[in-house]
Every structure is written in C-alpha cells, then in structure tokens.
Amino acid sequence: MPTLEEAFRIAVEHHHAGRLAEAEAVYESILVAVPDQPEAMSNLGYAQQMQGRLGAAAATYRKVLAKWPDRPQAHIRLGEMMQWTGRWGTAADCYETAASLLPNDEGLAAQLDHALSLASRHQALREPLRRGGRLDLRDVTFLVPCRIESPDRRRNLRILVTYLRRYLDTNILICEDNPERQDVPGIMAELGLGSADYGYVHLTGNDSPYTHKAKQINLMAAAAATPILVVQDTDVLVEPTQYVLARQAVHDGAALACPFNGLFFDVAPDFVPGVERTLAVTQIDLFDPRNEMLYKNSYGGSVFFARRVFDRLGGFNERFVSWGWEDFEIYRRLELLGERVERTLGPLLHLSHARSANSVTENPWYAHNTAEYERVVSMTPDRIRAEIAGGGFRRPLVGADTVPGWGEPPAS
C-alpha cells in the first residue's frame, strides 16, 4: 500500500496527465484516511471541475472554505466556475474575496478587474431589456435548419423563435427538410406569427430520414440579405447579451464567433418547461447534476459568421449529412486558412429532446462524416482553396438512394 505522500504524488501525476477520474478516486481515498488534508480536498474540487461536474466541485470548494476560510485558491476556482456559467456578479465577489486574502498578487488583481469589467458590461448590455426593449441585431439573420421529428423538436422550435423575438430585434429564416409535410408554418401560426415575421424555405427533395443540414444552411445563406449570418440549431439558447458580443466580434473582424465559451450544457427535461414559461435562461441551475455538461470545446449550436467570409470560403461542407462533424470542420477549415475565430464568455444551453436518427452517432452517415472531417483537416491551405474553387464542398441533395449501405429505405 502506498503511503499518503506516495498516494498524493500518484494523484497529482494522474491529474497532470489528464486522467481526472483516476486522480479524483485517489484524492478521495486520501481524504478517507486523512479528512483534514487541504491540498487533497482542493485538488479533488479541481479534478471535479475539469470533468464538468460543477455541482460536485462547488460543494468540495465550499467544504474547503468551511474548514479553511483563508485559502484563496478555493475562492478563485469558484469565481472561475461562476464566470463559466454566466454568473458575473457572483464571480466578481469570489475574486474580490480572494484578492483581499492576497492583496499584493498582481495577477489576481488583474483577474478581479476583469471580473468587475465583465459584470459591468453585462449590466450595461442588458439595459434595453430592463426598459422593456430588445437588443439590436437587425443586421443579423438566424438560419435555423430543422425537421420536426418529435413533440420535443416542435416545442424547442417554438421556444427558440419566441425567445429570439422576445429579446432581439433581428431576422429569422427557417429551412424545413421534409418531403412529406410542412410543420413549421403551423407552429409559427400557433405563436401568432405570419409570413412577414419570419422567412421560410421548404426543402422537398430528400426522401430519407436523414436531414441534409449543410445543404439547408447554404440555401438559407443564399437567401439571407444581412451581412452577418448565424447558424442556429433548433434546440439551443444563450443568454441574450452573448448574441450581442458575438455580433460585435464579427464586426471587429472575426470570421466566426461563437456566442459562448465552448461549454455545452444539456438542460434536463425537468427544467425545459420553466424555460418555455419564463423565457429566462439565467434561472437554470447549471450546478445541478441533471444539467450535464456535454462538451467543453464546442463550436456548434449557435455560430456567427461574417457573410463575406462565409461566401468566400465555400459555406458549409455539403458532403456532411445528418449528424456529426460539420460544425467542427468549418471551424477547423477557417483556422487552417488563417481566419480569426473567437468566442464570447458564458455557456450554451441545449434543450433536451428525444433522440432521433439525426441526433446520434449510430446512423449510416456518421462514418462517412468522420472520414470527410479527417480528409479536410489534413489538407493544406492551398488545397482547401482549390477545393472551394472547384465546388468540392457542394453535392446534390441527398435522398434514400444515396444513404450509405442501404439497398432500400428501411420500413417505418
């Protein structure tokens, strides 16, 4: 059996190597033997934090502070998590407490100044909303590709459109990929909206169960008339001021700007009715383990593009079909071409829904999409430009006869 010192060293080695679950297990075993070991407890919290288990991490840090209230690192880590989840004022409070414990730490003072600046900017951006107005995104068009496959998807589209219209003065264009029926106009009518309130494209040629999302996006981009485009999933929301910050990033020269920090939370079914009722996302408790952090480095869900760059760089890659890789590929393509990519602060919130064939890796297109991603990211910049010029990222609309491995469409 290792000594406590050896166990701590093993835990730190796991931690530094990114084996966070293994590190967590060793830290916990140390604390069983020595409950008052502050370094092990603090490191346990950080291992939990970096796994996206924010509720567990916050509980651990608060346990540290209950025993050792003068340890600044726990206050700093709590401040980080509050910033991650868009709790700007609480984040500033955490950094302020830490700075009072380390008054001569210039780096910490800078973190505090940054946290205070973010909180102040957030409040200023929200001022029109406090007056009952909307945020000005009239030079932006939200491009929403969809197929209404379930009651959850219908509900989420209803929430998204209501949310955007409540907080933003902007443009919404929806493309429905469904050869059999048109669900979107009926959903919009339920909201009291007519054709003057949103744009609509009905894509009818795809008779397979698998949506051709990239084709939908490019069709909408061609129809939109604004200098900024947002590729917007049906099920995704961010706090309203995050949209403003992403728009500003594009105006300042970014080719692509995510209105979130890469953290992608799945809002549990228990919380979605509250969002629909209040249209408030700040009331969602992201420290509740039911609201799982699915990704820490996402570039999909809601993405702003400068239209001139979107057009020049070939739009979305239509060789991607159904679910998987298309959002990360366009980010990597822009990065390889030396374009500027930015993120704002704050999380992305994904409204949970029933998983259809278009939302899982177990569909016939996923291996094809993975191979296409690997093909593109292995290209040189010159090869990518040649592919764009030659139309290599475009393909005809898919259908049942083009689904990989199908002899005929499966029985419904």
C-alpha positions as CSV (number, residue, x, y, z in Angstrom):
1,M,0.0,0.0,0.0
2,P,1.4,3.5,-0.8
3,T,2.0,6.0,1.9
4,L,-0.2,9.1,2.0
5,E,2.7,11.1,0.4
6,E,3.0,8.5,-2.4
7,A,-0.7,8.4,-2.9
8,F,-0.8,12.2,-3.2
9,R,2.1,12.1,-5.8
10,I,0.2,9.4,-7.8
11,A,-3.0,11.5,-7.7
12,V,-1.1,14.6,-8.9
13,E,0.5,12.6,-11.7
14,H,-2.9,11.4,-12.9
15,H,-4.2,15.0,-12.6
16,H,-1.3,16.4,-14.7
17,A,-1.8,13.7,-17.3
18,G,-5.5,14.5,-17.7
19,R,-6.6,11.3,-16.1
20,L,-9.1,13.2,-14.0
21,A,-11.4,10.4,-12.9
22,E,-8.4,8.4,-11.6
23,A,-7.0,11.5,-9.8
24,E,-10.4,12.1,-8.2
25,A,-10.5,8.5,-6.9
26,V,-7.1,8.8,-5.3
27,Y,-7.8,12.2,-3.8
28,E,-11.0,10.7,-2.3
29,S,-9.1,7.7,-0.8
30,I,-6.6,10.1,0.8
31,L,-9.5,12.1,2.3
32,V,-11.0,8.9,3.8
33,A,-7.7,8.3,5.6
34,V,-7.0,12.0,6.4
35,P,-10.2,14.1,6.3
36,D,-8.4,17.3,7.0
37,Q,-5.9,17.3,4.1
38,P,-6.5,20.7,2.4
39,E,-4.4,20.1,-0.7
40,A,-6.1,16.8,-1.5
41,M,-9.5,18.4,-0.9
42,S,-8.7,21.4,-3.1
43,N,-7.3,19.2,-5.8
44,L,-10.3,17.0,-5.6
45,G,-12.5,20.0,-6.4
46,Y,-10.4,21.0,-9.3
47,A,-10.5,17.4,-10.8
48,Q,-14.3,17.5,-10.5
49,Q,-14.4,21.0,-12.0
50,M,-12.3,20.0,-15.1
51,Q,-14.6,17.0,-15.7
52,G,-17.5,19.4,-15.9
53,R,-19.1,18.2,-12.6
54,L,-19.6,21.7,-11.4
55,G,-22.1,20.9,-8.6
56,A,-19.7,18.4,-7.0
57,A,-16.7,20.8,-7.4
58,A,-18.6,23.7,-5.8
59,A,-19.6,21.5,-2.9
60,T,-16.0,20.5,-2.4
61,Y,-14.6,24.0,-2.6
62,R,-17.2,25.2,-0.1
63,K,-16.2,22.3,2.2
64,V,-12.6,23.6,1.9
65,L,-13.7,27.1,2.8
66,A,-15.8,25.9,5.7
67,K,-12.6,24.3,7.2
68,W,-10.0,26.8,5.9
69,P,-11.8,30.1,5.0
70,D,-8.5,31.9,4.3
71,R,-7.4,29.7,1.4
72,P,-7.7,31.9,-1.7
73,Q,-7.5,29.2,-4.3
74,A,-10.9,27.8,-3.5
75,H,-12.4,31.3,-3.9
76,I,-10.6,31.7,-7.2
77,R,-11.9,28.4,-8.5
78,L,-15.4,29.2,-7.5
79,G,-15.0,32.5,-9.4
80,E,-13.9,30.6,-12.5
81,M,-17.0,28.4,-12.4
82,M,-19.3,31.4,-11.9
83,Q,-17.8,33.0,-15.0
84,W,-18.1,29.8,-16.9
85,T,-21.8,29.7,-16.1
86,G,-22.5,33.4,-16.7
87,R,-22.9,34.5,-13.0
88,W,-20.9,37.6,-13.5
89,G,-21.7,39.4,-10.2
90,T,-21.0,36.3,-8.1
91,A,-17.8,35.7,-9.9
92,A,-16.6,39.2,-9.1
93,D,-17.5,38.6,-5.4
94,C,-15.4,35.4,-5.4
95,Y,-12.4,37.1,-6.9
96,E,-12.8,40.1,-4.6
97,T,-12.6,37.8,-1.5
98,A,-9.5,36.0,-2.9
99,A,-7.9,39.4,-3.6
100,S,-8.5,40.5,0.0
101,L,-6.5,37.4,1.1
102,L,-3.7,38.1,-1.4
103,P,-3.6,41.9,-1.6
104,N,-0.1,42.0,-3.3
105,D,-0.9,39.5,-6.0
106,E,-0.9,41.5,-9.2
107,G,-2.2,38.6,-11.3
108,L,-5.2,38.1,-9.0
109,A,-5.8,41.9,-9.0
110,A,-6.0,41.7,-12.8
111,Q,-8.5,38.8,-12.6
112,L,-10.6,40.8,-10.2
113,D,-10.5,43.9,-12.5
114,H,-11.5,41.7,-15.5
115,A,-14.4,40.1,-13.5
116,L,-15.7,43.5,-12.4
117,S,-15.4,44.8,-16.0
118,L,-17.4,41.8,-17.3
119,A,-20.1,42.3,-14.7
120,S,-20.4,46.0,-15.5
121,R,-20.5,45.3,-19.3
122,H,-23.2,42.7,-18.9
123,Q,-25.3,45.1,-16.9
124,A,-24.9,47.8,-19.5
125,L,-25.8,45.5,-22.4
126,R,-29.0,44.4,-20.6
127,E,-30.2,48.0,-20.1
128,P,-32.5,47.9,-23.1
129,L,-34.1,44.7,-21.8
130,R,-34.7,46.3,-18.4
131,R,-36.6,49.1,-20.1
132,G,-38.8,46.5,-21.9
133,G,-37.0,46.8,-25.2
134,R,-34.9,44.5,-27.4
135,L,-31.3,44.2,-28.4
136,D,-30.5,45.5,-31.8
137,L,-29.4,42.7,-34.2
138,R,-31.1,43.9,-37.3
139,D,-28.0,43.3,-39.4
140,V,-28.1,39.6,-38.4
141,T,-30.1,36.6,-39.8
142,F,-30.6,33.5,-37.7
143,L,-30.5,30.5,-40.1
144,V,-32.5,27.6,-38.5
145,P,-32.3,24.2,-40.2
146,C,-34.9,21.8,-39.0
147,R,-37.1,18.7,-39.4
148,I,-39.9,18.3,-36.9
149,E,-39.3,14.7,-35.9
150,S,-40.9,14.7,-32.4
151,P,-43.0,16.7,-30.0
152,D,-39.8,17.8,-28.3
153,R,-38.5,19.3,-31.5
154,R,-41.8,21.1,-32.1
155,R,-41.6,22.6,-28.6
156,N,-38.0,23.6,-28.9
157,L,-38.5,25.4,-32.2
158,R,-41.4,27.2,-30.5
159,I,-39.2,28.2,-27.6
160,L,-36.4,29.3,-29.8
161,V,-38.4,31.6,-32.1
162,T,-40.3,33.1,-29.1
163,Y,-37.0,33.7,-27.2
164,L,-35.3,35.3,-30.1
165,R,-38.2,37.6,-30.9
166,R,-38.6,38.5,-27.2
167,Y,-35.0,39.6,-26.7
168,L,-33.7,40.5,-30.1
169,D,-34.7,42.8,-33.0
170,T,-33.4,40.5,-35.7
171,N,-34.3,38.3,-38.6
172,I,-35.2,34.6,-38.6
173,L,-35.1,32.3,-41.6
174,I,-36.1,28.6,-41.2
175,C,-35.5,25.8,-43.6
176,E,-37.6,22.7,-43.2
177,D,-36.2,19.5,-44.7
178,N,-39.3,17.3,-45.1
179,P,-40.7,16.0,-48.4
180,E,-44.0,14.8,-46.8
181,R,-45.4,17.8,-44.9
182,Q,-44.8,21.4,-43.7
183,D,-44.9,21.6,-39.9
184,V,-43.2,25.0,-39.5
185,P,-45.9,27.3,-40.8
186,G,-48.4,25.7,-38.4
187,I,-46.0,26.1,-35.4
188,M,-45.5,29.7,-36.3
189,A,-49.3,30.3,-36.6
190,E,-49.6,28.9,-33.1
191,L,-47.3,31.7,-32.0
192,G,-49.4,34.3,-33.8
193,L,-46.8,34.8,-36.5
194,G,-47.3,35.3,-40.2
195,S,-45.0,35.3,-43.2
196,A,-43.9,38.8,-42.5
197,D,-42.5,37.8,-39.2
198,Y,-40.0,35.1,-40.4
199,G,-38.6,33.6,-43.6
200,Y,-39.3,30.1,-44.6
201,V,-37.8,27.6,-47.1
202,H,-39.3,24.2,-47.7
203,L,-36.9,21.6,-48.9
204,T,-38.8,18.7,-50.5
205,G,-36.4,16.5,-52.4
206,N,-34.9,14.5,-49.6
207,D,-36.9,11.3,-49.1
208,S,-34.6,9.8,-46.5
209,P,-34.9,10.1,-42.7
210,Y,-31.5,11.9,-42.6
211,T,-31.5,15.7,-42.9
212,H,-29.1,17.4,-45.2
213,K,-28.3,20.2,-42.7
214,A,-25.3,21.7,-44.6
215,K,-27.4,22.0,-47.8
216,Q,-30.2,23.7,-45.8
217,I,-27.7,26.2,-44.3
218,N,-26.2,27.1,-47.7
219,L,-29.7,27.6,-49.2
220,M,-30.7,29.9,-46.4
221,A,-27.4,31.8,-46.6
222,A,-28.0,32.5,-50.3
223,A,-31.5,33.8,-49.4
224,A,-30.5,36.0,-46.5
225,A,-29.8,39.7,-47.1
226,T,-27.8,40.6,-44.0
227,P,-24.0,41.0,-43.5
228,I,-24.0,38.6,-40.6
229,L,-25.3,35.1,-40.5
230,V,-26.0,32.8,-37.5
231,V,-26.2,29.1,-38.0
232,Q,-28.6,28.3,-35.2
233,D,-29.8,24.9,-34.0
234,T,-33.4,24.5,-33.1
235,D,-32.7,23.4,-29.5
236,V,-30.0,25.9,-28.4
237,L,-30.2,29.2,-26.5
238,V,-27.7,31.5,-24.9
239,E,-28.2,34.5,-22.6
240,P,-29.3,37.4,-24.8
241,T,-26.2,39.6,-24.3
242,Q,-24.0,36.8,-25.6
243,Y,-25.5,37.3,-29.0
244,V,-24.6,40.9,-28.9
245,L,-21.0,40.1,-28.0
246,A,-20.6,37.6,-30.9
247,R,-22.1,40.1,-33.3
248,Q,-19.6,42.7,-32.2
249,A,-16.7,40.2,-32.6
250,V,-17.7,39.7,-36.2
251,H,-17.9,43.5,-36.8
252,D,-14.4,43.7,-35.3
253,G,-13.0,41.3,-37.9
254,A,-13.7,37.7,-36.7
255,A,-14.7,35.3,-39.5
256,L,-16.5,33.1,-37.0
257,A,-17.7,33.9,-33.5
258,C,-19.4,31.6,-31.0
259,P,-21.7,33.4,-28.6
260,F,-20.5,31.1,-25.8
261,N,-17.3,29.9,-24.2
262,G,-17.3,26.3,-25.6
263,L,-19.2,24.8,-22.6
264,F,-22.3,23.0,-23.9
265,F,-24.9,22.1,-21.2
266,D,-27.8,19.8,-21.8
267,V,-30.8,21.3,-20.0
268,A,-32.6,18.4,-18.4
269,P,-36.3,17.8,-19.2
270,D,-37.3,18.9,-15.7
271,F,-36.1,22.4,-16.5
272,V,-37.4,22.9,-20.0
273,P,-41.0,23.8,-19.1
274,G,-39.6,26.6,-16.9
275,V,-37.7,28.0,-19.8
276,E,-40.8,27.9,-22.0
277,R,-42.9,29.6,-19.3
278,T,-40.4,32.4,-18.3
279,L,-38.1,32.7,-21.4
280,A,-35.3,33.1,-18.8
281,V,-32.2,31.1,-19.1
282,T,-30.3,32.6,-16.1
283,Q,-32.7,30.7,-13.7
284,I,-31.3,27.3,-14.9
285,D,-29.1,25.8,-12.3
286,L,-26.0,24.6,-14.2
287,F,-24.6,23.2,-10.9
288,D,-27.5,20.7,-10.8
289,P,-26.0,17.4,-12.0
290,R,-29.2,16.8,-14.1
291,N,-28.0,19.6,-16.4
292,E,-25.0,17.8,-17.7
293,M,-22.0,19.4,-19.4
294,L,-21.8,17.5,-22.7
295,Y,-18.9,19.3,-24.3
296,K,-16.1,21.7,-23.1
297,N,-14.9,22.7,-26.5
298,S,-18.0,23.0,-28.8
299,Y,-18.1,25.1,-31.9
300,G,-21.7,24.3,-32.8
301,G,-25.2,25.1,-31.9
302,S,-25.1,28.8,-32.5
303,V,-22.3,30.3,-34.6
304,F,-22.0,33.8,-36.1
305,F,-20.3,34.3,-39.5
306,A,-19.3,37.3,-41.5
307,R,-21.3,36.8,-44.6
308,R,-18.5,37.9,-46.9
309,V,-16.2,35.3,-45.4
310,F,-18.9,32.6,-45.3
311,D,-19.4,33.1,-49.1
312,R,-15.7,33.4,-50.0
313,L,-14.8,30.2,-48.0
314,G,-17.4,28.0,-49.5
315,G,-20.1,27.9,-46.9
316,F,-20.9,24.7,-45.1
317,N,-19.5,21.4,-46.5
318,E,-22.5,19.7,-48.1
319,R,-20.6,16.4,-48.0
320,F,-21.7,16.2,-44.4
321,V,-25.1,14.7,-44.0
322,S,-27.2,14.2,-40.8
323,W,-25.4,14.5,-37.5
324,G,-21.6,14.8,-36.9
325,W,-18.6,16.9,-37.5
326,E,-19.9,19.6,-39.8
327,D,-19.6,22.4,-37.2
328,F,-16.2,21.5,-36.1
329,E,-15.0,21.0,-39.7
330,I,-15.9,24.6,-40.7
331,Y,-14.1,26.0,-37.6
332,R,-11.0,23.9,-38.5
333,R,-11.2,24.9,-42.1
334,L,-11.3,28.6,-41.2
335,E,-8.5,28.1,-38.7
336,L,-6.3,26.4,-41.4
337,L,-6.9,29.3,-43.7
338,G,-5.7,31.7,-41.1
339,E,-9.1,33.3,-40.4
340,R,-9.9,34.8,-37.0
341,V,-12.1,32.7,-34.8
342,E,-13.5,34.0,-31.4
343,R,-15.7,33.0,-28.5
344,T,-17.6,35.1,-26.0
345,L,-18.0,34.2,-22.4
346,G,-21.0,32.4,-21.0
347,P,-22.3,28.9,-21.6
348,L,-24.5,27.4,-24.3
349,L,-27.8,25.8,-23.2
350,H,-29.2,22.8,-25.2
351,L,-32.8,22.0,-24.5
352,S,-33.0,18.2,-24.1
353,H,-35.1,16.3,-26.6
354,A,-35.9,12.8,-27.8
355,R,-33.0,11.5,-29.9
356,S,-33.9,10.7,-33.5
357,A,-31.7,9.1,-36.2
358,N,-30.4,12.6,-36.9
359,S,-29.1,13.1,-33.3
360,V,-26.9,10.0,-32.7
361,T,-23.7,8.5,-33.9
362,E,-25.5,5.2,-34.8
363,N,-26.6,6.3,-38.2
364,P,-25.3,5.4,-41.7
365,W,-23.8,8.7,-42.3
366,Y,-21.6,9.0,-39.2
367,A,-18.6,7.1,-40.5
368,H,-18.8,8.9,-43.8
369,N,-18.8,12.3,-42.0
370,T,-15.9,11.3,-39.8
371,A,-13.9,10.4,-42.9
372,E,-14.8,13.7,-44.6
373,Y,-13.7,15.6,-41.5
374,E,-10.3,13.8,-41.4
375,R,-9.9,14.5,-45.2
376,V,-10.5,18.2,-44.9
377,V,-8.3,18.8,-41.8
378,S,-5.4,17.0,-43.4
379,M,-5.4,19.5,-46.4
380,T,-3.0,22.3,-46.9
381,P,-4.5,25.8,-47.2
382,D,-3.9,25.8,-50.9
383,R,-5.7,22.5,-51.3
384,I,-8.7,23.8,-49.4
385,R,-8.8,26.9,-51.6
386,A,-8.7,24.7,-54.7
387,E,-11.5,22.5,-53.3
388,I,-13.6,25.6,-52.7
389,A,-12.9,26.9,-56.2
390,G,-13.8,23.6,-57.8
391,G,-17.1,23.2,-55.9
392,G,-15.7,20.3,-53.9
393,F,-17.7,21.2,-50.8
394,R,-21.0,21.1,-52.6
395,R,-23.1,18.0,-53.6
396,P,-26.6,17.3,-54.7
397,L,-29.4,17.0,-52.1
398,V,-29.3,13.5,-50.5
399,G,-32.1,11.0,-50.8
400,A,-33.0,7.4,-49.8
401,D,-31.0,6.1,-52.8
402,T,-27.7,7.8,-51.5
403,V,-27.7,6.6,-47.9
404,P,-24.6,4.6,-47.3
405,G,-25.2,0.9,-47.0
406,W,-28.9,1.0,-48.0
407,G,-30.4,-1.3,-50.5
408,E,-33.7,0.3,-49.9
409,P,-35.2,2.6,-47.2
410,P,-35.9,0.7,-44.0
411,A,-39.5,0.1,-43.1
412,S,-41.0,2.7,-40.9
